[in-house]
Amino acid sequence: MAIPDFEAFMLPTLNYAADKQEHSVRETIDYLTRKFTITEDERKELLPSGGNSILNNRISWTLFYLRKAGLLESTRRGFYKVTQIGLETLSQKPSKVDTKYLQRFLPFQEFIRAKSDKTSEEDEEITTAYSKSPEESLEYSYQRLREVLAGDLLIQIKNSSPDFFERLVVELLVRMGYGGSIKEAGKAIGRSGDEGIDGTIKEDVLGLDVIYIQAKKWDGAVGRPEIQKFAGALQGQRARKGIFITTGSFSRDALEFSSRIDSKIVLIDGKKLVDLLVDHNIGVSIVKSYEMKKIDSDYFEEIA
């Protein structure tokens, strides 16, 4: 089964705290994992950023929202207990507790927005918006925007000239730390005339090793024969490392072949190429940025 959304954890968490004892976040995660029969693999599923597990993130937001509504209260770092309002809520035996239910509590109204200022349509928008945790919504929205950007960027690259594509590859490799300066890399990657090799670039600023490059603007899949040709060219140069970059993709045979040969050949397809370009801000510009912050608990630790 899929990991429940963070609203589904609200009522079980409140019931778990009904014993009026202090509970830790870790204990709560273990309890909810057992209650919802969440597998070990599901516990390991990460947010798109990879910074936290989906399960831990959702339960953290569950606890956060219940505290904002006044049903739980923090007792110390990483611990909480039920409030009188929380106990009174449980005494009413609600069948479900979610963000819409929490809007009946004044502290939560103030947290979201004064209820008297909202229409019923806006109520629905708020409920829908928070069906996932806010952090998840932000990360998945970012991923969708990035996928659209990457698709548009790949189209632009495919419509560019071969010379522009070559300069793009040079700038990307230099931005990633290869080849020293763009001026030096530009000289190094100039067409060498070697069969199957478009150019070379220094592996580092000191030039301790050389990497051979093949860059192809293709719409389809690059097959095994092209990789074999490139590998043979590397052997002819007594080279050990190569990068094959394409705007297309690689066939399964090409991927399998590159993984079995002695030479280290890194294959970068169109999807990986645009991901690297976005990561290194090449061909794209920042429209707006957001910083996600959290309380620095150590800052508030008072020294006795």
NUKOL-696205 format. One record per residue (C-alpha): residue in one letter; x, y, z. Coordinates in pm, whole numbers, plus 32768, in hexadecimal, padded with zeros to 4 digits. Example, Ala and Ser with C-alpha at 12.3 -4.5 7.8 and 13.67 -1.06 7.14 Angstrom:
BEGIN
A84CE7E3E830CS85577F9682CA
//
This chain:
BEGIN
M800080008000A8068816A7FCBI80D9823D80F1P7FA482ED817FD7F958467815BF7FE78535828EE7E78857782DAA7E34840182FDF7F2D83F9841FM7E7A850A84E7L7D6C8445859DP7E4A831485E6T7F5683FD8671L7E5A84AB874DN7DDB835987CAY7F4182EC880CA7F74841E88E9A7E2D83EB89A4D7EE183408AC6K7F57849E8B31Q80C084278B35E81E584D38A8FH823A8437893FS836184618858V834F849C86E2R8419835D86ABE8323828E8778T8205832386B0I82A682C78564D82DA816085DBY8173814C8658L80DA81D18516T81BD80F18447R81317FC184FAK7FC9803B84F7F7FC5807D8380T809E7F4D832EI819E8025827CT82B67F5481E7E84287F8C8214D84497FF180A7E833380F480D4R83E5817D8207K851781B7812DE845F8277801BL84F183D58002L846C85287F9DP84DF85A27E44S85FA86657EEAG8672852B7F9EG868F85F280DFN858E853581ADS84AE84038199I834884368125L82C283828258N8387844F8356N832F858F829FR81B98545829FI81B284E5840ES8279861D8469W817386F283BCT805D862C8468L80EF868785BAF812A87EE854BY7FBF882084E0L7F32877E861AR800B886786EAK7F998995861EA7E3089368664G7E7F891987D8L7E3487A487EFL7F9E874E8842E80AE881688EDS822887FA88E6T82C2879A8A33R843087A189CBR84F887708891G846E864487D1F835B85FD88D1Y81EC865888F9K80AF860189B6V7F3A862C8989T7E8B876A8A02Q7D3A878C8AAAI7CAB8801895EG7D3786C788BFL7C9085EB89C4E7B4686A3899AT7B60866E8823L7B9084F88853S7A6784E98940Q798E8556881DK7A00841D8761P7A4684C2860ES7A5083CE84EBK7B5E849D8442V7C4C85B68498D7CE186778374T7D3A87DE831AK7BCE883282DAY7B6F87AA8431L7C87887084D7Q7BF989B5844DR7AF889B08567F7C0C8A058660L7C658B738689P7DE18B418696F7DD18A86854CQ7CF08B8D84B0E7DF38C92850BF7F088BB68481I7E608B8B832ER7D828CBD8313A7C5D8D4D83D8K7B2D8C7A8380S7A4C8DA88362D7B258E22823EK7AFB8CE38173T79F08C6D8087S79828B018077E7A3E8AE97F2CE7B7D8B5D7FD4D7B3E8A5D80E8E7B49894D7FE0E7C8689DF7F47I7D3589D58098T7CC6886F80D9T7D3E88027F80A7E8688BF7F9BY7EE3880D80DCS7E8A86A98077K8004867A8067S80F48713815DP815B887680FAE82C3880880CDE825A86EC7FE7S817887D17F1DL829688C57EEEE838F87B97E8BY82A887067D97S823C88517CFDY83AB88A87CD1Q83E987587C2BR82C9878E7B36L834688EB7ADER84A588637AB1E842C874D79CAV837A884A78ECL84AF892878EAA859088017893G84AF879E7771D84B188FF76E3L862A89177712L866787D37655I859788527530Q866889917527I87AC88C77524K873287E4740CN86DB8918733CS883489B27371S895C89987285P8A6E888F72B2D8B6889A1730EF8A7E8A28741AF8A4B88C974A2E8BC4889A74B9R8BEC89E27578L8AD0897B765DV8B80883476AFV8CC588EF76F3E8C1F89E477DFL8B6B88CF7899L8CA7880278CEV8D6889337943R8C4E89967A30M8C5E88337ABBG8DD188617B07Y8E7B87D379D2G8F75887B78EEG8FD889AD79B9S8F5C8AE67905I8E668AF077E3K8F7C8B82770AE90628A5B7752A8F498960772AG8EE089FC75E1K903989C07555A9044886075DCI8EF587F37551G8F28887573F1R8EEB877172E6S900F868272F6G8FC485B871BED8FED8471727DE8EEE836E7213G8DD2835B730EI8E59847A73E3D8DDC85E173D9G8ED7866D74CET8F878654761AI8F7B870E7762K904E870B789DE8FBD864079B9D9029874F7AB1V90C888A77AB2L9223880D7ACCG91F0872F799EL925485EF7A56D917F85257966V90C58559781FI8F5D84FF77D3Y8EF384BD766BI8DA1853D75F9Q8C9F84DD74FAA8B7185C374D6K8A52857473EBK890A862A73A7W88238502736ED86AB84DE738BG86AB836473A6A876E82687471V88E782457452G892F80D57418R8A477FEB7477P8B0E801D7331E8B45818F7382I8BC0813C74E0Q8CA3802A7455K8D3381247360F8D74821C7478A8E10810D7554G8EF480A77436A8F5F82107407L8FB682247579Q908D80ED755CG913C81857430Q919A82AE750CR91F181CE7634A90E6828D76EDR902A82087819K8F0B82FF783EG8E0283897758I8CB78443775DF8BAE84067655I8AA585157650T896B850D757CT882685CD756AG87778481752CS8786834175F8F885482017609S87DD80A775A7R87E87F8D76A6D89017EE875E1A89CB802975EFL899D80467767E89F87EDB77A3F8B2B7EF176C4S8BB280297770S8B8F7F8178C4R8C5E7E50785CI8D8E7EEB77B4D8ED67F477861S8ECA80B577F8K8DF3819278D3I8CF0823077EEV8BE8830D788BL8AA8832277BEI89DD846377DAD888F845E7726G87AD858676DEK86F2856E7828K8832856178F5L88CA86787824V87B087707867D87AA870D79D8L891A876879EFL88E088AE7932V87C889117A22D889888AE7B51H89B7898B7ADAN88D98AA87A5DI89428A9178F1G88408AFF77F2V87498B527907S87168C7A79F0I86888C8F7B4FV85328D377B54K84EC8D0F7CC7S85878C4A7DE4Y84FD8BD47F31E85BC8B728069M85258A628143K857F8AA282ADK853B89FD83FBI856E8A588566D86D58A3485DDS868D89858726D87FA89988792Y87E68B148785F86DC8B128894E87958A23897BE87DA8AEF8AB3I891B8AB58B71A88D38A8A8CE5
//
